[in-house]
Amino acid sequence: MSDARVGLTVTHRRYVPYSHAHYAGNLVDGAYALGLFGDVATEVCIRTDGDEGLFASYSEVQFKAPMKAGDVLEVTATVTRVGTRSRTIDFAATVVCRGRPERGESAAEVLAEPVVAVTATGTVVVPPAA
């Protein structure tokens, strides 16, 4: 039996402020993406179950490319499995715009080819159906 919630995708976009730069070259730590995954997972739970749910675990996280201050990230979550109380979600954080401080203090550009920076698979849990 197929569950209509499988395949639901939620997308958020977030500008990465320079105050979040953690390393040389304005790099942002990978935990920044995990926080965004938690935010988008919350919306998934609200849409699928009418509850914010709780993040239970990650089964996989891959850091594929740098995230930098001045980036605009597109963060997506797609439901891949629905259990009785658990939901498996695939996540991706993709850089769609990037600051270009070498061109000027506020210079930035839309990337011709977005860059996948972080992917993950996680599990959320929701209260039992009433």
All heavy atoms as an XYZ file, in Angstrom:
959
protein
N       0.853     -1.177      0.000
C       0.000      0.000      0.000
C       0.898      1.239      0.000
O       1.843      1.339      0.765
C      -0.909     -0.016      1.233
C      -1.785      1.195      1.284
S      -3.067      1.255      2.559
C      -2.609      0.160      3.813
N       0.590      2.167     -0.848
C       1.385      3.388     -0.968
C       0.834      4.469     -0.040
O      -0.377      4.590      0.135
C       1.343      3.869     -2.421
O       2.054      5.059     -2.552
N       1.731      5.240      0.550
C       1.351      6.343      1.435
C       1.551      7.645      0.674
O       2.645      7.906      0.160
C       2.214      6.314      2.697
C       1.705      7.261      3.764
O       1.606      8.477      3.483
O       1.429      6.797      4.877
N       0.514      8.471      0.614
C       0.566      9.726     -0.147
C       1.627     10.689      0.381
O       2.049     11.591     -0.329
C      -0.806     10.403     -0.141
N       2.090     10.477      1.621
C       3.107     11.369      2.189
C       4.492     11.100      1.615
O       5.352     11.982      1.632
C       3.128     11.245      3.706
C       1.813     11.734      4.350
C       1.746     11.398      5.812
N       1.531      9.950      5.962
C       1.247      9.358      7.110
N       1.142     10.077      8.218
N       1.060      8.063      7.179
N       4.709      9.893      1.100
C       6.000      9.579      0.482
C       6.143     10.434     -0.776
O       5.241     10.514     -1.600
C       6.113      8.075      0.142
C       7.372      7.794     -0.663
C       6.104      7.246      1.421
N       7.275     11.095     -0.883
C       7.525     11.978     -2.021
C       7.274     13.447     -1.728
O       7.685     14.310     -2.518
N       6.611     13.738     -0.600
C       6.411     15.144     -0.233
C       7.774     15.821     -0.119
O       8.683     15.307      0.539
C       5.676     15.258      1.105
C       5.593     16.692      1.655
C       4.531     17.483      0.906
C       5.340     16.689      3.139
N       7.919     16.963     -0.765
C       9.163     17.725     -0.712
C       8.875     19.126     -0.201
O       7.914     19.768     -0.643
C       9.828     17.806     -2.100
O      10.151     16.482     -2.529
C      11.102     18.631     -2.064
N       9.701     19.578      0.732
C       9.621     20.933      1.275
C      10.965     21.594      1.019
O      12.015     20.970      1.186
C       9.298     20.915      2.786
C       9.375     22.318      3.378
C       7.929     20.309      3.033
N      10.932     22.856      0.606
C      12.157     23.598      0.304
C      12.176     24.915      1.062
O      11.179     25.631      1.088
C      12.258     23.883     -1.209
O      12.239     22.637     -1.908
C      13.530     24.631     -1.547
N      13.312     25.205      1.685
C      13.564     26.499      2.317
C      14.770     27.125      1.634
O      15.651     26.414      1.163
C      13.920     26.346      3.802
C      12.793     25.921      4.670
N      12.914     25.840      6.032
C      11.517     25.539      4.398
C      11.775     25.446      6.558
N      10.911     25.247      5.591
N      14.839     28.440      1.627
C      16.043     29.151      1.183
C      16.521     30.024      2.319
O      15.722     30.645      3.017
C      15.770     30.004     -0.049
C      15.709     29.163     -1.295
C      15.915     29.979     -2.520
N      15.945     29.070     -3.667
C      16.175     29.447     -4.872
N      16.395     30.716     -5.135
N      16.187     28.583     -5.861
N      17.836     30.097      2.469
C      18.418     30.861      3.575
C      19.708     31.522      3.128
O      20.565     30.890      2.534
C      18.702     29.907      4.735
C      19.367     30.509      5.942
C      18.430     31.241      6.883
N      17.265     30.493      7.265
C      17.181     29.680      8.305
N      18.224     29.483      9.083
N      16.061     29.057      8.582
N      19.821     32.803      3.420
C      21.071     33.531      3.226
C      21.977     33.211      4.412
O      21.527     33.214      5.561
C      20.796     35.034      3.162
C      22.045     35.876      3.134
C      22.777     36.008      1.967
C      22.497     36.512      4.279
C      23.934     36.776      1.935
C      23.648     37.274      4.260
C      24.362     37.410      3.091
O      25.506     38.155      3.064
N      23.246     32.942      4.144
C      24.202     32.644      5.208
C      24.923     33.945      5.573
O      25.733     34.450      4.794
C      25.234     31.579      4.768
C      26.187     31.268      5.912
C      24.538     30.316      4.274
N      24.646     34.508      6.742
C      25.267     35.780      7.109
C      26.759     35.619      7.407
O      27.221     34.550      7.804
C      24.507     36.212      8.364
C      23.874     34.987      8.896
C      23.696     34.033      7.760
N      27.501     36.692      7.205
C      28.943     36.664      7.455
C      29.254     36.402      8.922
O      30.320     35.892      9.253
C      29.605     37.954      6.941
C      29.820     37.883      5.455
C      28.800     38.209      4.561
C      31.032     37.455      4.923
C      28.983     38.114      3.189
C      31.232     37.348      3.552
C      30.206     37.684      2.698
O      30.387     37.558      1.338
N      28.322     36.684      9.808
C      28.535     36.404     11.229
C      28.611     34.903     11.517
O      29.049     34.506     12.594
C      27.420     37.035     12.073
O      26.163     36.476     11.728
N      28.218     34.063     10.562
C      28.287     32.614     10.741
C      29.574     32.001     10.206
O      29.773     30.797     10.328
C      27.081     31.938     10.092
C      25.846     32.052     10.915
N      25.167     33.240     11.082
C      25.167     31.145     11.638
C      24.129     33.055     11.860
N      24.098     31.786     12.220
N      30.433     32.827      9.602
C      31.715     32.306      9.120
C      32.493     31.781     10.323
O      32.597     32.438     11.357
C      32.501     33.392      8.402
N      33.037     30.593     10.173
C      33.689     29.931     11.304
C      35.165     29.655     11.041
O      35.939     29.491     11.961
C      32.950     28.622     11.603
C      33.313     27.982     12.891
N      32.916     28.479     14.110
C      34.047     26.884     13.163
C      33.386     27.710     15.071
N      34.077     26.728     14.524
N      35.537     29.603      9.777
C      36.904     29.260      9.398
C      37.435     30.265      8.383
O      36.678     31.059      7.829
C      36.946     27.848      8.791
C      36.468     26.771      9.731
C      35.221     26.190      9.577
C      37.265     26.334     10.782
C      34.774     25.209     10.437
C      36.827     25.347     11.660
C      35.585     24.788     11.473
O      35.145     23.822     12.333
N      38.727     30.178      8.117
C      39.372     31.048      7.126
C      38.638     30.912      5.792
O      38.074     29.873      5.470
C      40.838     30.662      6.974
N      38.662     31.971      5.021
C      37.986     31.965      3.727
C      36.483     32.067      3.838
O      35.761     31.730      2.909
N      35.998     32.532      4.992
C      34.561     32.688      5.245
C      33.791     31.368      5.196
O      32.596     31.356      4.912
C      33.934     33.704      4.293
C      34.343     35.107      4.631
O      34.447     35.463      5.807
N      34.605     35.919      3.616
N      34.479     30.257      5.486
C      33.796     28.966      5.498
C      32.862     28.858      6.698
O      33.139     29.382      7.775
C      34.807     27.825      5.548
C      35.645     27.621      4.292
C      36.668     26.522      4.517
C      34.765     27.300      3.097
N      31.760     28.157      6.489
C      30.754     27.917      7.516
C      30.854     26.452      7.907
O      31.027     25.584      7.051
C      29.355     28.243      6.954
C      28.265     27.909      7.946
C      29.294     29.713      6.550
N      30.735     26.159      9.200
C      30.861     24.756      9.618
C      29.674     23.929      9.136
O      28.585     24.437      8.889
C      31.055     24.623     11.127
C      29.912     25.175     11.946
O      28.753     24.885     11.608
O      30.183     25.871     12.928
N      29.909     22.632      8.984
C      28.892     21.728      8.474
C      27.657     21.643      9.337
O      26.565     21.341      8.846
N      27.812     21.914     10.622
C      26.658     21.868     11.526
C      25.592     22.897     11.127
O      24.418     22.718     11.447
C      27.108     22.111     12.966
N      25.995     23.935     10.417
C      25.030     24.939      9.955
C      23.962     24.264      9.082
O      22.767     24.508      9.246
C      25.741     26.057      9.190
C      24.847     27.208      8.842
C      24.549     28.190      9.777
C      24.291     27.322      7.584
C      23.715     29.255      9.468
C      23.458     28.380      7.252
C      23.175     29.343      8.203
O      22.347     30.395      7.894
N      24.393     23.397      8.175
C      23.444     22.694      7.307
C      22.542     21.781      8.125
O      21.344     21.677      7.853
C      24.173     21.896      6.238
N      23.098     21.125      9.136
C      22.281     20.216      9.948
C      21.172     20.980     10.667
O      20.049     20.479     10.810
C      23.153     19.448     10.933
C      24.241     18.569     10.307
C      24.979     17.802     11.396
C      23.684     17.647      9.255
N      21.466     22.183     11.123
C      20.438     23.016     11.735
C      19.330     23.352     10.749
O      18.142     23.327     11.089
N      19.723     23.650      9.509
C      18.724     23.945      8.471
C      17.901     22.704      8.138
O      16.699     22.798      7.879
C      19.407     24.490      7.216
C      20.164     25.807      7.389
C      20.836     26.200      6.084
C      19.250     26.910      7.891
N      18.546     21.533      8.158
C      17.803     20.294      7.924
C      16.745     20.105      9.013
O      15.630     19.655      8.737
C      18.741     19.091      7.876
C      19.656     19.043      6.680
C      20.756     18.199      6.687
C      19.440     19.822      5.551
C      21.606     18.122      5.595
C      20.288     19.768      4.449
C      21.378     18.903      4.473
N      17.075     20.456     10.244
C      16.097     20.368     11.328
C      14.914     21.284     11.092
O      13.755     20.899     11.330
N      15.177     22.494     10.580
C      14.093     23.442     10.302
C      13.155     22.918      9.218
O      11.930     22.966      9.355
C      14.655     24.794      9.862
C      15.360     25.539     10.970
O      15.185     25.189     12.150
O      16.106     26.487     10.642
N      13.728     22.413      8.130
C      12.887     21.948      7.032
C      12.173     20.653      7.428
O      11.030     20.415      7.022
C      13.701     21.839      5.716
C      14.633     20.660      5.696
C      12.796     21.840      4.502
N      12.794     19.825      8.268
C      12.132     18.610      8.764
C      10.915     18.972      9.614
O       9.893     18.275      9.575
C      13.107     17.758      9.574
N      11.018     20.059     10.374
C       9.880     20.502     11.182
C       8.687     20.815     10.293
O       7.558     20.400     10.580
C      10.268     21.725     12.033
O      11.314     21.347     12.927
C       9.086     22.263     12.813
N       8.926     21.524      9.196
C       7.809     21.823      8.291
C       7.254     20.545      7.668
O       6.037     20.397      7.513
C       8.213     22.808      7.198
C       7.023     23.176      6.319
C       7.299     24.188      5.233
O       8.342     24.873      5.278
O       6.451     24.298      4.320
N       8.120     19.607      7.314
C       7.649     18.324      6.780
C       6.697     17.673      7.774
O       5.602     17.216      7.400
C       8.839     17.384      6.457
C       8.346     15.949      6.254
C       9.591     17.856      5.233
N       7.092     17.603      9.049
C       6.250     16.966     10.066
C       4.915     17.685     10.233
O       3.865     17.045     10.387
C       6.985     16.898     11.401
S       8.364     15.753     11.417
N       4.954     19.010     10.196
C       3.712     19.775     10.310
C       2.791     19.439      9.136
O       1.592     19.205      9.305
C       3.999     21.285     10.380
C       4.696     21.624     11.700
C       2.726     22.099     10.194
C       5.300     23.034     11.751
N       3.365     19.389      7.935
C       2.552     19.109      6.746
C       2.031     17.668      6.711
O       0.907     17.423      6.270
C       3.339     19.410      5.471
C       3.560     20.888      5.261
C       4.282     21.179      3.946
N       4.408     22.608      3.759
C       3.440     23.404      3.298
N       2.268     22.883      2.969
N       3.636     24.702      3.165
N       2.837     16.713      7.154
C       2.419     15.308      7.068
C       1.580     14.856      8.248
O       0.732     13.985      8.099
C       3.640     14.364      6.949
O       4.481     14.530      8.082
C       4.398     14.597      5.660
N       1.828     15.448      9.436
C       1.214     14.902     10.652
C       0.599     15.941     11.577
O       0.129     15.583     12.651
C       2.262     14.089     11.422
C       2.693     12.876     10.626
O       1.947     11.880     10.631
O       3.746     12.928      9.965
N       0.652     17.212     11.213
C       0.065     18.226     12.074
C       0.771     18.383     13.399
O       0.176     18.796     14.391
N       2.068     18.068     13.437
C       2.865     18.166     14.654
C       4.298     18.483     14.246
O       4.746     18.063     13.177
C       2.828     16.835     15.415
C       3.448     16.931     16.792
O       4.675     16.762     16.901
O       2.692     17.189     17.752
N       5.026     19.212     15.098
C       6.414     19.562     14.767
C       7.334     18.344     14.755
O       8.395     18.374     14.135
C       6.955     20.605     15.741
C       6.309     21.956     15.567
C       6.913     23.010     16.466
O       7.851     22.710     17.234
O       6.451     24.158     16.386
N       6.969     17.275     15.432
C       7.786     16.072     15.459
C       9.104     16.288     16.183
O       9.398     17.373     16.690
N       9.906     15.242     16.250
C      11.233     15.295     16.859
C      12.222     14.605     15.937
O      11.919     13.547     15.374
C      11.238     14.568     18.214
C      10.406     15.192     19.317
C      10.324     14.240     20.504
C      11.004     16.522     19.731
N      13.401     15.196     15.803
C      14.448     14.569     15.005
C      15.063     13.454     15.832
O      15.504     13.683     16.954
C      15.519     15.612     14.640
C      16.076     15.406     13.276
C      15.838     16.332     12.278
C      16.829     14.292     12.972
C      16.332     16.143     11.007
C      17.328     14.081     11.714
C      17.082     15.009     10.716
N      15.098     12.229     15.316
C      15.606     11.085     16.071
C      17.061     10.773     15.736
O      17.856     10.493     16.626
C      14.740      9.861     15.809
N      17.409     10.801     14.446
C      18.773     10.411     14.077
C      19.072     10.734     12.622
O      18.169     10.970     11.822
C      18.973      8.905     14.287
O      18.180      8.179     13.363
N      20.361     10.736     12.333
C      20.849     10.735     10.957
C      21.467      9.370     10.710
O      22.224      8.860     11.541
C      21.938     11.797     10.737
C      21.431     13.209     10.665
C      21.594     14.072     11.738
C      20.804     13.685      9.524
C      21.139     15.382     11.675
C      20.339     14.992      9.453
C      20.517     15.830     10.527
O      20.066     17.122     10.452
N      21.170      8.757      9.582
C      21.828      7.505      9.223
C      23.000      7.766      8.292
O      23.866      6.913      8.139
C      20.838      6.531      8.582
O      20.261      7.111      7.432
N      23.023      8.952      7.692
C      24.113      9.302      6.783
C      24.165     10.815      6.616
O      23.131     11.467      6.505
C      23.872      8.652      5.413
C      24.931      8.987      4.396
C      24.654      8.328      3.053
O      23.482      8.175      2.676
O      25.635      7.991      2.385
N      25.378     11.361      6.624
C      25.616     12.769      6.322
C      26.862     12.829      5.454
O      27.874     12.207      5.783
C      25.840     13.620      7.600
C      26.158     15.061      7.241
C      24.636     13.551      8.521
N      26.784     13.561      4.349
C      27.950     13.727      3.479
C      28.173     15.208      3.211
O      27.259     15.905      2.756
C      27.758     12.989      2.159
C      27.724     11.494      2.309
C      27.687     10.785      0.968
O      27.761     11.391     -0.094
N      27.575      9.478      1.015
N      29.396     15.654      3.500
C      29.796     17.028      3.211
C      30.527     16.993      1.878
O      31.614     16.436      1.772
C      30.682     17.567      4.339
C      29.965     17.576      5.666
C      30.200     16.586      6.601
C      29.034     18.548      5.953
C      29.531     16.578      7.818
C      28.349     18.551      7.165
C      28.601     17.563      8.096
N      29.929     17.595      0.861
C      30.407     17.445     -0.506
C      31.125     18.676     -1.046
O      31.958     18.555     -1.941
C      29.240     17.100     -1.426
C      28.565     15.778     -1.061
C      27.325     15.563     -1.917
C      26.730     14.211     -1.681
N      27.310     13.177     -2.511
N      30.777     19.852     -0.553
C      31.377     21.095     -1.046
C      31.254     22.139      0.056
O      30.394     22.034      0.926
C      30.666     21.563     -2.313
N      32.118     23.158      0.020
C      32.063     24.170      1.080
C      30.819     25.041      1.007
O      30.290     25.309     -0.067
C      33.324     25.006      0.851
C      33.735     24.748     -0.548
C      33.206     23.395     -0.918
N      30.389     25.461      2.189
C      29.377     26.507      2.323
C      30.113     27.715      2.877
O      30.953     27.570      3.771
C      28.279     26.083      3.303
C      27.466     24.907      2.861
S      26.288     24.390      4.135
C      27.378     23.896      5.447
N      29.786     28.886      2.357
C      30.489     30.097      2.768
C      29.500     31.174      3.187
O      28.351     31.202      2.727
C      31.337     30.633      1.612
C      32.427     29.688      1.159
C      33.237     30.325      0.057
C      34.411     29.429     -0.317
N      35.311     30.112     -1.245
N      29.979     32.063      4.040
C      29.188     33.249      4.350
C      28.934     33.982      3.037
O      29.806     34.033      2.173
C      29.948     34.132      5.330
N      27.734     34.502      2.886
C      27.350     35.171      1.652
C      26.643     34.249      0.674
O      26.130     34.706     -0.345
N      26.584     32.948      0.986
C      25.858     32.005      0.129
C      24.359     32.132      0.362
O      23.911     32.509      1.445
C      26.249     30.557      0.449
C      27.607     30.146     -0.084
O      28.231     30.930     -0.840
O      28.050     29.036      0.274
N      23.599     31.762     -0.641
C      22.179     31.496     -0.471
C      22.046     29.990     -0.657
O      22.451     29.444     -1.690
C      21.302     32.259     -1.485
C      19.840     31.814     -1.360
C      21.423     33.760     -1.266
N      21.513     29.332      0.367
C      21.342     27.888      0.343
C      19.886     27.535      0.090
O      18.978     28.148      0.659
C      21.766     27.271      1.681
C      23.200     27.484      2.123
C      23.420     26.884      3.507
C      24.165     26.882      1.106
N      19.679     26.556     -0.760
C      18.365     25.960     -0.941
C      18.418     24.619     -0.222
O      19.273     23.786     -0.526
C      18.077     25.779     -2.426
C      16.698     25.244     -2.704
C      16.417     25.196     -4.186
O      16.796     24.185     -4.812
O      15.848     26.174     -4.705
N      17.539     24.453      0.733
C      17.536     23.249      1.570
C      16.248     22.487      1.298
O      15.158     23.040      1.458
C      17.659     23.622      3.063
C      17.672     22.387      3.930
C      18.899     24.462      3.295
N      16.389     21.238      0.861
C      15.206     20.445      0.551
C      15.138     19.207      1.435
O      16.166     18.664      1.840
C      15.176     19.993     -0.927
O      16.335     19.217     -1.191
C      15.115     21.179     -1.861
N      13.918     18.804      1.711
C      13.648     17.585      2.463
C      12.572     16.826      1.710
O      11.541     17.399      1.348
C      13.162     17.923      3.867
N      12.818     15.550      1.468
C      11.858     14.713      0.758
C      11.585     13.463      1.588
O      12.519     12.748      1.966
C      12.394     14.305     -0.632
O      12.682     15.495     -1.378
C      11.386     13.463     -1.390
N      10.308     13.211      1.852
C       9.914     12.023      2.616
C      10.105     10.793      1.723
O       9.577     10.741      0.611
C       8.440     12.115      3.075
C       8.014     10.852      3.811
C       8.232     13.349      3.939
N      10.875      9.818      2.229
C      11.132      8.605      1.449
C      10.493      7.360      2.053
O      10.367      6.345      1.378
C      12.648      8.366      1.294
O      13.240      8.259      2.586
C      13.296      9.497      0.508
N      10.111      7.424      3.343
C       9.475      6.286      3.995
C       8.583      6.791      5.113
O       8.955      7.721      5.835
C      10.515      5.334      4.585
C       9.925      4.024      5.123
C      10.937      3.218      5.938
N      11.332      3.930      7.159
C      10.600      4.008      8.279
N       9.417      3.439      8.346
N      11.045      4.666      9.325
N       7.416      6.179      5.263
C       6.485      6.514      6.342
C       6.208      5.254      7.139
O       5.710      4.259      6.594
C       5.171      7.109      5.791
C       4.153      7.310      6.912
C       5.438      8.422      5.067
N       6.577      5.279      8.424
C       6.254      4.188      9.328
C       5.082      4.590     10.206
O       4.447      5.621      9.983
N       4.831      3.806     11.232
C       3.725      4.102     12.135
C       3.913      5.467     12.800
O       2.998      6.286     12.819
C       3.597      3.004     13.210
O       3.460      1.747     12.545
C       2.397      3.251     14.110
N       5.117      5.694     13.349
C       5.413      6.986     13.985
C       6.680      7.629     13.440
O       7.007      8.751     13.805
C       5.573      6.801     15.495
C       4.258      6.465     16.178
C       4.359      6.531     17.684
N       4.948      7.770     18.127
C       5.799      7.857     19.149
N       6.158      6.791     19.819
N       6.291      9.021     19.503
N       7.416      6.942     12.604
C       8.671      7.493     12.089
C       8.549      7.837     10.611
O       7.727      7.267      9.888
C       9.825      6.502     12.293
O       9.603      5.338     11.522
N       9.357      8.786     10.198
C       9.420      9.213      8.807
C      10.897      9.286      8.425
O      11.697      9.877      9.153
C       8.801     10.603      8.608
C       7.475     10.831      9.314
C       6.333     10.067      8.678
N       5.098     10.272      9.417
C       4.490      9.321     10.109
N       5.006      8.114     10.199
N       3.347      9.546     10.716
N      11.267      8.699      7.306
C      12.632      8.832      6.799
C      12.628      9.948      5.767
O      11.730     10.004      4.909
C      13.128      7.517      6.165
O      13.054      6.482      7.152
C      14.561      7.648      5.680
N      13.620     10.816      5.870
C      13.675     12.002      5.018
C      15.074     12.115      4.413
O      16.072     11.969      5.117
C      13.365     13.281      5.831
C      11.997     13.171      6.508
C      13.441     14.515      4.947
C      11.685     14.302      7.467
N      15.131     12.385      3.107
C      16.388     12.716      2.438
C      16.509     14.232      2.378
O      15.530     14.929      2.048
C      16.428     12.147      1.022
C      16.666     10.646      0.999
O      17.058     10.073      2.041
O      16.463     10.043     -0.071
N      17.712     14.731      2.683
C      17.977     16.162      2.725
C      19.080     16.537      1.744
O      19.986     15.735      1.486
C      18.472     16.579      4.123
C      17.485     16.337      5.211
C      17.527     15.163      5.954
C      16.514     17.272      5.518
C      16.622     14.924      6.977
C      15.603     17.050      6.539
C      15.661     15.875      7.269
N      19.023     17.773      1.250
C      20.126     18.334      0.463
C      20.201     19.825      0.738
O      19.174     20.510      0.818
C      19.925     18.090     -1.022
N      21.425     20.316      0.907
C      21.685     21.756      1.003
C      22.504     22.129     -0.227
O      23.610     21.613     -0.420
C      22.449     22.093      2.273
N      21.947     22.994     -1.054
C      22.554     23.358     -2.327
C      22.830     24.852     -2.357
O      21.950     25.654     -2.022
C      21.599     22.975     -3.482
O      21.304     21.580     -3.387
C      22.215     23.271     -4.832
N      24.047     25.220     -2.759
C      24.412     26.634     -2.906
C      23.861     27.121     -4.244
O      24.222     26.588     -5.293
C      25.944     26.824     -2.853
C      26.295     28.300     -3.004
C      26.527     26.250     -1.572
N      22.969     28.126     -4.203
C      22.389     28.664     -5.436
C      22.911     30.057     -5.759
O      22.852     30.485     -6.914
C      20.840     28.644     -5.403
C      20.329     27.202     -5.344
C      20.294     29.456     -4.259
N      23.405     30.773     -4.756
C      24.032     32.084     -4.950
C      25.273     32.133     -4.071
O      25.316     31.487     -3.026
C      23.115     33.233     -4.528
S      21.547     33.316     -5.416
N      26.262     32.917     -4.474
C      27.493     33.001     -3.696
C      27.980     34.445     -3.675
O      27.988     35.122     -4.702
C      28.563     32.092     -4.297
C      29.905     32.203     -3.586
C      30.658     30.921     -3.579
N      30.149     30.031     -2.538
C      30.460     28.741     -2.456
N      31.250     28.177     -3.333
N      29.973     28.001     -1.469
N      28.384     34.893     -2.479
C      29.005     36.202     -2.342
C      30.339     36.219     -3.083
O      31.034     35.202     -3.155
N      30.686     37.350     -3.642
C      31.957     37.523     -4.355
C      32.689     38.745     -3.807
O      32.827     39.761     -4.477
C      31.719     37.673     -5.859
C      31.135     36.451     -6.520
C      32.128     35.314     -6.500
N      31.593     34.159     -7.211
C      31.944     32.925     -6.952
N      32.820     32.666     -6.004
N      31.429     31.925     -7.631
N      33.178     38.654     -2.550
C      33.808     39.819     -1.917
C      35.055     40.302     -2.659
O      35.426     41.472     -2.520
C      34.145     39.319     -0.508
C      34.127     37.831     -0.593
C      33.172     37.487     -1.687
N      35.680     39.454     -3.474
C      36.845     39.896     -4.244
C      36.458     40.928     -5.303
O      37.298     41.682     -5.778
C      37.558     38.694     -4.893
C      36.803     38.013     -6.015
C      35.731     37.015     -5.590
O      35.473     36.864     -4.377
O      35.138     36.388     -6.478
N      35.170     40.999     -5.654
C      34.669     41.966     -6.640
C      34.147     43.244     -5.992
O      33.886     44.224     -6.675
C      33.549     41.348     -7.460
C      34.000     40.202     -8.315
C      32.844     39.781     -9.196
N      33.108     38.473     -9.754
C      32.183     37.676    -10.227
N      30.916     38.044    -10.202
N      32.502     36.495    -10.714
N      33.929     43.193     -4.689
C      33.388     44.338     -3.964
C      32.734     43.864     -2.687
O      32.366     42.691     -2.576
N      32.587     44.772     -1.735
C      32.066     44.406     -0.421
C      30.749     43.656     -0.459
O      30.536     42.723      0.299
C      31.882     45.669      0.428
C      32.986     45.875      1.412
C      32.709     47.096      2.271
O      31.620     47.175      2.879
O      33.594     47.947      2.322
N      29.847     44.072     -1.348
C      28.513     43.457     -1.371
C      28.248     42.694     -2.667
O      27.102     42.340     -2.953
C      27.445     44.526     -1.150
O      27.533     45.505     -2.162
N      29.279     42.395     -3.435
C      29.100     41.693     -4.710
C      28.685     40.241     -4.475
O      29.140     39.589     -3.535
C      30.386     41.747     -5.525
N      27.821     39.743     -5.346
C      27.352     38.359     -5.275
C      26.828     37.970     -6.648
O      26.622     38.826     -7.514
C      26.253     38.223     -4.221
N      26.620     36.669     -6.833
C      26.095     36.203     -8.113
C      25.229     34.967     -7.917
O      25.405     34.213     -6.961
C      27.229     35.872     -9.082
C      28.060     34.676     -8.660
C      29.223     34.392     -9.605
O      29.366     35.091    -10.619
O      29.984     33.456     -9.308
N      24.313     34.773     -8.857
C      23.550     33.539     -8.939
C      24.447     32.546     -9.662
O      25.011     32.868    -10.716
C      22.233     33.748     -9.717
C      21.497     32.429     -9.899
C      21.360     34.780     -9.026
N      24.610     31.367     -9.106
C      25.475     30.370     -9.731
C      24.775     29.757    -10.951
O      23.602     29.376    -10.873
C      25.839     29.269     -8.737
C      26.612     29.717     -7.488
C      26.931     28.507     -6.615
C      27.888     30.452     -7.880
N      25.498     29.655    -12.057
C      24.943     29.034    -13.265
C      24.608     27.572    -13.001
O      23.596     27.057    -13.477
C      25.937     29.170    -14.420
N      25.449     26.911    -12.229
C      25.225     25.530    -11.832
C      25.228     25.464    -10.309
O      26.280     25.642     -9.694
C      26.327     24.628    -12.384
C      26.306     24.472    -13.887
C      25.076     23.719    -14.379
O      24.627     22.782    -13.677
O      24.562     24.091    -15.441
N      24.086     25.254     -9.680
C      24.068     25.123     -8.217
C      25.012     24.011     -7.763
O      25.264     23.053     -8.491
C      22.613     24.780     -7.909
C      21.854     25.327     -9.075
C      22.757     25.134    -10.267
N      25.534     24.164     -6.545
C      26.503     23.223     -5.985
C      25.889     22.531     -4.774
O      25.511     23.193     -3.807
C      27.794     23.966     -5.562
C      28.771     23.015     -4.891
C      28.427     24.662     -6.751
N      25.795     21.200     -4.831
C      25.293     20.439     -3.682
C      26.399     20.413     -2.630
O      27.486     19.901     -2.871
C      24.877     19.008     -4.071
C      24.455     18.226     -2.832
C      23.760     19.045     -5.097
N      26.121     21.007     -1.476
C      27.131     21.121     -0.421
C      27.023     19.997      0.609
O      28.035     19.474      1.066
C      27.019     22.477      0.273
N      25.807     19.647      1.006
C      25.611     18.630      2.049
C      24.375     17.809      1.694
O      23.356     18.359      1.275
C      25.407     19.273      3.442
C      25.291     18.199      4.530
C      26.513     20.251      3.778
N      24.483     16.487      1.878
C      23.322     15.602      1.769
C      23.233     14.776      3.045
O      24.229     14.575      3.737
C      23.418     14.654      0.551
O      24.575     13.840      0.680
C      23.445     15.428     -0.754
N      22.035     14.322      3.342
C      21.843     13.505      4.542
C      20.556     12.707      4.422
O      19.679     13.034      3.622
C      21.789     14.392      5.787
N      20.482     11.684      5.237
C      19.247     10.930      5.432
C      18.993     10.902      6.932
O      19.899     10.617      7.708
C      19.376      9.491      4.886
O      19.659      9.561      3.484
C      18.096      8.700      5.110
N      17.778     11.245      7.322
C      17.450     11.299      8.735
C      16.090     10.690      9.035
O      15.298     10.440      8.130
N      15.856     10.495     10.323
C      14.581      9.954     10.786
C      13.973     10.918     11.795
O      14.663     11.377     12.716
C      14.782      8.576     11.446
O      15.356      7.689     10.492
C      13.457      8.006     11.943
N      12.705     11.195     11.611
C      11.937     11.983     12.570
C      10.842     11.099     13.126
O      10.446     10.106     12.500
C      11.320     13.253     11.929
C      12.393     14.207     11.452
C      10.388     12.898     10.786
N      10.378     11.442     14.323
C       9.251     10.726     14.927
C       8.166     11.716     15.275
O       8.425     12.883     15.581
C       9.681      9.920     16.182
C      10.601      8.789     15.792
C      10.324     10.803     17.218
N       6.936     11.250     15.199
C       5.770     12.063     15.506
C       4.917     11.314     16.520
O       5.044     10.090     16.667
C       4.952     12.368     14.225
C       5.762     13.245     13.259
C       4.499     11.105     13.543
N       4.053     12.027     17.232
C       3.184     11.346     18.205
C       2.253     10.353     17.504
O       1.968     10.487     16.315
C       2.373     12.474     18.837
C       3.080     13.729     18.479
C       3.831     13.460     17.214
N       1.773      9.368     18.248
C       0.824      8.428     17.643
C      -0.428      9.152     17.176
O      -0.833     10.156     17.762
C       0.508      7.437     18.761
C       1.071      8.009     20.011
C       2.024      9.107     19.649
N      -1.020      8.642     16.112
C      -2.264      9.239     15.604
C      -3.349      9.119     16.669
O      -3.453      8.102     17.356
C      -2.704      8.542     14.327
N      -4.127     10.181     16.795
C      -5.184     10.186     17.817
C      -6.384      9.402     17.389
O      -6.685      9.203     16.281
C      -5.582     11.623     18.138
